[in-house]
Structure formats: C-alpha cells, structure tokens
Amino acid sequence: MLKKHESVAYELLRPEQVREIRAKSPIAYIPAGSLEWHGFQNPLGTDGLKAHAICCEAALRHGGVVLPPFYQGLLGKGWGPLGWGGYTLGYNKEGTFESAILGICRALVAAKWRVIVGVTGHDVPEQRAAMARAIRKATRNSRGSGGFALMEGDLHRADRKIPYHMDHAGAWETSCMMHAYPDKVRLHSLRSRKKTPGDDLDIRGPEGIGGRNPLKYASARLGRRIIERMGDLIGARARAMLLGRRKLYT
C-alpha cells in the first residue's frame, strides 16, 4: 500500500478519524477482486490490490473511506495456464458472493455511510452486477442512502496518455501493480520464460496473459496515470451522488 493511501484505509484509522471523515463525506468504497493467476510477474491478489489503490485515490480526491479488499470473487475453478492451475480461490456462485457483499453493505448503512461504491478490479460483468444488487438491497429502505458498482475501468476512454483498457495481467494490470506495489512485481519472472515476443498476448497462451505485452508496454508511470485517473472518475461520480442525496437527509 502506498503511504498516502493509509489515511483513507478504514482498517488503519482510529475511531475519531473515521467519525471526522464520515461527517464530511459519508462515502464508503468496497474494492473487490479475485485470487487467481495474474501472470508469472504479478501476485495472485492483483485484482483486489489495484482496485483498492484506485478506491484510495477516489477517497483522497473526493472524500470517504476505503474498506480492505474483498478477494473472493467470481471465478472458474483452478484456472491457470498449462501446468499452473490450482491457485484460484474464490466464490463460484453469484449468490454466495452477493450475500457476502450484502452483509458488508448493510453494516455500512447501519453505520450511516450514505453512498456505497463497489469497485471490482476483476473484469467480470457478473461480479459487478452482483455488487450492484447487493448495494441496492442494502440501501433500498434506508433514508438517504444509495450507491453503485462498476469495474475499475468502466468510466475510462482510451487516449494518448492511457491508450489501453482493463486486461488480464497485461500492460494495464502490471502497470498498476508496478506503481502501487512495486516490490511485489517481478518482470524478470516473465522475461526469463522467453515466450512473450508479441505486442498482444492471448490469455489462452502459455503465459496466461491477455492484453498488451507488459514487457514492452508496462511501466510504473503508466500505472500511476491509470490509478489516479480511475480514482478521480469514480470519486467524482460518488461525490455527485452524495451531493444529490444530501438533500434527502439534511
């Protein structure tokens, strides 16, 4: 975790710090991911870790707190390239995942957080949909609360500074990790395999990477751009919802 993100990480805050943040910006972010193969170079929890970093940027820029990453996402059993299966750990039924997120959301509503934002770094539409349903159920009968769920890159439009989209262990994800968790990325572990000569990689290939080749296109600089921009976009939407709903309960 980046040092600056500690100031909005719920588990690291003292009660008076949480109370002060909630009084100003009662926004709570739930980052979700998966525990699965993310190339030879990235940790298994990449999805949740980068989603957490993005949520922290959102909170720093637009207010709120960020819960610890929820890693047990919707996954296939034992996915991985040939010879590297068996590292995937997650919920394989939408109902199980949704129930877990629903419990978190209800606790947040009871604690008077007015806007709940679910952000999944695992680019599976079913996971986003399950989070959205959980947020709706938890806030349906509450006075003034609401929220939304999205994938971390849903609001992004590619341009010269960030020409890529969400991927699987490619330039997008690897860059995010190089910025937020530089000591956890080992590009040499991928480079030493000598199997990644192309620009675009197929997730079904021997590296289990889908997207632009991280050996050619990933960088900590790009990762910072992605995390800061996605955080700003998501945080701005959360702030707008808060300001719109504040009329209902002030």
C-alpha positions as CSV (number, residue, x, y, z in Angstrom):
1,M,0.0,0.0,0.0
2,L,1.2,3.5,-0.9
3,K,1.9,5.6,2.2
4,K,-0.6,8.3,1.2
5,H,-3.4,5.7,0.9
6,E,-3.1,4.8,4.6
7,S,-5.1,8.0,5.5
8,V,-8.3,6.6,4.0
9,A,-7.8,2.9,4.6
10,Y,-10.6,2.0,7.1
11,E,-8.7,-0.7,8.9
12,L,-5.8,1.7,9.7
13,L,-7.9,4.6,11.0
14,R,-8.8,5.4,14.6
15,P,-12.4,5.9,15.5
16,E,-12.2,9.7,15.7
17,Q,-10.6,9.7,12.2
18,V,-13.5,7.7,10.8
19,R,-16.0,9.9,12.5
20,E,-14.4,13.1,11.1
21,I,-14.4,11.7,7.5
22,R,-17.9,10.4,7.8
23,A,-19.2,13.8,8.9
24,K,-17.6,15.5,5.9
25,S,-18.0,12.8,3.2
26,P,-20.0,9.7,4.2
27,I,-18.8,7.7,1.2
28,A,-17.6,4.1,1.6
29,Y,-15.7,2.2,-1.1
30,I,-15.7,-1.6,-1.3
31,P,-12.9,-2.8,-3.5
32,A,-13.3,-6.4,-4.8
33,G,-11.1,-8.6,-6.8
34,S,-10.1,-12.3,-7.0
35,L,-7.4,-14.7,-6.0
36,E,-6.1,-16.1,-9.3
37,W,-3.3,-16.3,-11.8
38,H,-2.1,-12.9,-12.9
39,G,1.0,-13.9,-14.9
40,F,4.4,-15.0,-13.7
41,Q,5.1,-11.4,-12.7
42,N,2.2,-10.4,-10.5
43,P,0.8,-11.5,-7.1
44,L,-2.4,-13.6,-7.1
45,G,-4.4,-10.8,-5.4
46,T,-3.7,-8.3,-8.2
47,D,-7.4,-7.5,-8.9
48,G,-8.2,-6.6,-5.4
49,L,-5.0,-4.8,-4.7
50,K,-5.2,-2.4,-7.7
51,A,-8.9,-1.8,-7.1
52,H,-8.0,-0.8,-3.5
53,A,-5.4,1.6,-4.8
54,I,-7.9,3.2,-7.2
55,C,-10.5,3.5,-4.4
56,C,-8.0,5.2,-2.2
57,E,-7.3,7.7,-4.9
58,A,-11.0,8.3,-5.2
59,A,-11.3,8.9,-1.4
60,L,-8.3,11.1,-1.3
61,R,-9.7,13.3,-4.0
62,H,-13.4,13.3,-3.3
63,G,-13.8,12.1,0.3
64,G,-14.7,8.9,2.0
65,V,-13.1,5.7,3.4
66,V,-11.9,2.5,1.7
67,L,-12.6,-0.9,3.1
68,P,-10.0,-3.7,2.8
69,P,-10.1,-5.6,-0.5
70,F,-12.6,-8.4,-0.8
71,Y,-10.7,-11.1,-2.6
72,Q,-13.1,-14.0,-3.0
73,G,-14.6,-13.0,-6.4
74,L,-16.5,-15.0,-9.0
75,L,-14.0,-17.4,-10.6
76,G,-13.7,-20.6,-12.5
77,K,-12.2,-23.5,-10.6
78,G,-8.5,-23.9,-10.8
79,W,-7.9,-21.6,-13.8
80,G,-4.4,-21.1,-15.0
81,P,-2.2,-21.8,-18.0
82,L,-0.9,-25.3,-18.6
83,G,1.0,-26.6,-15.5
84,W,-0.1,-23.6,-13.4
85,G,-3.6,-24.4,-12.3
86,G,-4.9,-24.8,-8.7
87,Y,-4.1,-21.3,-7.4
88,T,-7.6,-19.9,-7.9
89,L,-9.6,-19.4,-4.7
90,G,-13.0,-17.7,-4.9
91,Y,-16.8,-17.9,-4.8
92,N,-18.1,-19.8,-7.9
93,K,-21.7,-18.9,-7.3
94,E,-23.1,-15.4,-7.7
95,G,-25.4,-15.8,-4.8
96,T,-22.6,-16.6,-2.4
97,F,-20.6,-13.6,-3.5
98,E,-23.6,-11.3,-3.4
99,S,-24.6,-12.4,0.1
100,A,-21.1,-11.6,1.4
101,I,-21.2,-8.1,-0.2
102,L,-24.7,-7.6,1.0
103,G,-23.6,-8.2,4.6
104,I,-20.9,-5.6,4.2
105,C,-23.3,-3.1,2.7
106,R,-25.9,-3.5,5.4
107,A,-23.2,-2.8,8.0
108,L,-22.2,0.3,6.2
109,V,-25.8,1.6,6.0
110,A,-26.3,0.9,9.7
111,A,-23.1,2.9,10.4
112,K,-24.6,5.9,8.5
113,W,-22.5,5.8,5.3
114,R,-24.7,7.5,2.7
115,V,-23.0,6.4,-0.5
116,I,-21.6,2.9,-1.0
117,V,-19.4,2.3,-4.0
118,G,-18.4,-1.2,-5.2
119,V,-15.4,-1.3,-7.4
120,T,-14.3,-4.6,-8.9
121,G,-10.8,-5.0,-10.4
122,H,-11.8,-8.4,-11.7
123,D,-13.3,-7.7,-15.1
124,V,-16.2,-10.0,-14.9
125,P,-19.6,-8.3,-15.5
126,E,-21.4,-10.8,-13.3
127,Q,-19.2,-9.7,-10.3
128,R,-20.1,-6.1,-11.0
129,A,-23.8,-7.0,-11.3
130,A,-23.8,-8.9,-8.0
131,M,-22.2,-6.0,-6.2
132,A,-24.8,-3.6,-7.7
133,R,-27.7,-5.9,-6.5
134,A,-26.2,-6.1,-3.0
135,I,-25.9,-2.3,-2.8
136,R,-29.5,-1.8,-4.0
137,K,-30.8,-4.3,-1.5
138,A,-28.9,-2.8,1.4
139,T,-29.9,0.8,0.6
140,R,-33.5,0.2,-0.7
141,N,-35.3,1.1,2.5
142,S,-32.7,3.4,4.1
143,R,-33.3,7.1,4.3
144,G,-30.9,8.9,2.1
145,S,-28.5,6.1,1.2
146,G,-27.6,4.8,-2.2
147,G,-24.7,3.7,-4.3
148,F,-23.5,2.0,-7.4
149,A,-21.0,-0.6,-8.6
150,L,-18.6,-0.7,-11.5
151,M,-15.5,-2.2,-12.9
152,E,-12.5,-0.1,-12.3
153,G,-12.2,0.9,-16.0
154,D,-15.8,1.4,-16.8
155,L,-15.6,5.2,-17.0
156,H,-12.3,5.2,-18.9
157,R,-12.0,6.3,-22.5
158,A,-8.6,5.5,-24.1
159,D,-6.4,8.4,-25.1
160,R,-2.7,9.1,-25.7
161,K,-1.9,9.1,-22.0
162,I,-3.7,5.8,-21.3
163,P,-4.2,4.0,-24.6
164,Y,-5.2,0.7,-23.0
165,H,-8.2,-0.8,-21.3
166,M,-8.6,-3.3,-18.4
167,D,-6.8,-6.6,-19.2
168,H,-5.6,-9.7,-17.5
169,A,-2.0,-9.4,-16.3
170,G,-1.1,-7.2,-19.4
171,A,0.1,-3.7,-19.5
172,W,-2.8,-2.2,-17.6
173,E,-2.8,-4.5,-14.6
174,T,1.0,-4.9,-14.4
175,S,1.5,-1.1,-14.6
176,C,-1.0,-0.6,-11.8
177,M,0.9,-3.0,-9.6
178,M,4.3,-1.5,-10.6
179,H,3.1,1.8,-9.2
180,A,1.1,0.7,-6.1
181,Y,3.0,-2.4,-5.1
182,P,6.4,-2.1,-6.9
183,D,8.1,-4.6,-4.6
184,K,5.6,-7.3,-5.5
185,V,6.1,-7.2,-9.3
186,R,8.9,-9.3,-10.9
187,L,9.0,-8.7,-14.6
188,H,12.1,-10.9,-14.7
189,S,10.0,-13.9,-13.8
190,L,8.1,-13.3,-17.0
191,R,11.1,-12.2,-19.1
192,S,13.0,-15.4,-18.2
193,R,10.3,-17.6,-19.8
194,K,11.2,-16.2,-23.3
195,K,7.7,-16.8,-24.6
196,T,6.4,-13.3,-24.9
197,P,7.7,-11.8,-28.2
198,G,4.4,-10.2,-29.5
199,D,2.6,-7.0,-28.8
200,D,-0.7,-8.5,-27.9
201,L,-1.0,-11.7,-25.8
202,D,-3.8,-14.2,-25.7
203,I,-5.0,-15.3,-22.3
204,R,-5.1,-18.9,-23.5
205,G,-1.3,-18.8,-24.2
206,P,1.4,-20.2,-22.1
207,E,1.8,-17.0,-20.0
208,G,-1.9,-16.8,-19.2
209,I,-1.8,-13.1,-20.1
210,G,-4.5,-11.2,-22.0
211,G,-3.7,-7.8,-23.4
212,R,-0.7,-5.7,-24.4
213,N,2.6,-7.3,-23.6
214,P,3.7,-6.0,-20.2
215,L,7.4,-6.5,-21.0
216,K,7.0,-3.9,-23.8
217,Y,4.3,-1.6,-22.5
218,A,4.0,-1.7,-18.7
219,S,5.5,1.0,-16.5
220,A,5.1,2.5,-13.1
221,R,4.4,5.8,-14.8
222,L,1.5,4.4,-16.7
223,G,0.3,2.7,-13.6
224,R,0.2,6.0,-11.7
225,R,-1.8,7.5,-14.5
226,I,-4.3,4.7,-14.5
227,I,-4.8,4.6,-10.8
228,E,-5.1,8.4,-10.4
229,R,-7.4,8.8,-13.3
230,M,-9.7,5.9,-12.5
231,G,-9.8,7.1,-8.9
232,D,-10.8,10.6,-9.9
233,L,-13.5,9.4,-12.3
234,I,-15.1,7.1,-9.7
235,G,-14.7,9.5,-6.9
236,A,-16.3,12.3,-8.8
237,R,-19.4,10.1,-9.5
238,A,-19.6,9.1,-5.8
239,R,-19.3,12.8,-4.8
240,A,-22.0,13.8,-7.2
241,M,-24.3,11.1,-5.8
242,L,-23.6,12.3,-2.3
243,L,-24.4,15.9,-3.1
244,G,-27.6,14.8,-4.9
245,R,-28.8,12.7,-2.0
246,R,-27.7,15.0,0.8
247,K,-31.0,16.9,0.2
248,L,-32.9,13.8,1.3
249,Y,-31.4,13.7,4.8
250,T,-30.1,17.2,5.7
